[in-house]
Amino acid sequence: GAGVSQSPSNKVTEKGKDVELRCDPISGHTALYWYRQSLGQGLEFLIYFQGNSAPDKSGLPSDRFSAERTGGSVSTLTIQRTQQEDSAVYLCASSLRWRTNTGELFFGEGSRLTVL
Amino acid sequence: DAKTTQPNSMESNEEEPVHLPCNHSTISGTDYIHWYRQLPSQGPEYVIHGLTSNVNNRMASLAIAEDRKSSTLILHRATLRDAAVYYCTTTFNTDKLIFGTGTRLQVFP
């Protein structure tokens, strides 16, 4: 498919375990975003990658959260020592334009994380 | 405070027009206003965006106030498939869209 692909679609883990969430953006899209959506809430910005520039990590809630983007394409969001409050849907989006201000974001269907 | 403000929920009957309001009083002069919608169990999808002038596309129309502190998304004839959470969002002079909690639209047959 040509859309943003995320895996796994569902992940159940025990408190204290580490998890990795993967995002495959649309080919050629230079910008990649991670958002988090807790139950019944809006989207909370986590991190933004643009080309080879340093990522904007201003939304990461704690140092347990990290993300990388390899080769300007696939991105992995890692959560270490998961806590119950990390339970949420993690959404990835990509954009063709350098600045989101004028461009359209294409979202994946998300990875639902449940921490027991 | 850099955020958009929308009503929590709205209702409409099928085939009637729907006007979804949004306040963004702290928007900067170069920030575009974007609308996305999220169907159940899906990621958000783009609806429309604009800067100053009103915009139309196949999905909806966007009416932007002259002072740009508010905007209205217009669905000309609501269908059951339009039931979703609608997000009004902008970048507030950053490189990322800042989303609020959105408006949950219910459409009744």
Boltz contact constraints between the chains, C-beta under 6 A:
constraints:
  - contact:
      token1: [A, 42]
      token2: [B, 99]
      max_distance: 6.0
  - contact:
      token1: [A, 42]
      token2: [B, 100]
      max_distance: 6.0
  - contact:
      token1: [A, 42]
      token2: [B, 101]
      max_distance: 6.0
  - contact:
      token1: [A, 42]
      token2: [B, 102]
      max_distance: 6.0
  - contact:
      token1: [A, 43]
      token2: [B, 99]
      max_distance: 6.0
  - contact:
      token1: [A, 45]
      token2: [B, 96]
      max_distance: 6.0
  - contact:
      token1: [A, 48]
      token2: [B, 96]
      max_distance: 6.0
  - contact:
      token1: [A, 91]
      token2: [B, 43]
      max_distance: 6.0
  - contact:
      token1: [A, 100]
      token2: [B, 95]
      max_distance: 6.0
  - contact:
      token1: [A, 100]
      token2: [B, 97]
      max_distance: 6.0
  - contact:
      token1: [A, 101]
      token2: [B, 32]
      max_distance: 6.0
  - contact:
      token1: [A, 101]
      token2: [B, 91]
      max_distance: 6.0
  - contact:
      token1: [A, 102]
      token2: [B, 32]
      max_distance: 6.0
  - contact:
      token1: [A, 104]
      token2: [B, 46]
      max_distance: 6.0
  - contact:
      token1: [A, 107]
      token2: [B, 43]
      max_distance: 6.0
  - contact:
      token1: [A, 107]
      token2: [B, 44]
      max_distance: 6.0
  - contact:
      token1: [A, 108]
      token2: [B, 43]
      max_distance: 6.0
  - contact:
      token1: [A, 109]
      token2: [B, 42]
      max_distance: 6.0
  - contact:
      token1: [A, 109]
      token2: [B, 43]
      max_distance: 6.0
  - contact:
      token1: [A, 110]
      token2: [B, 43]
      max_distance: 6.0
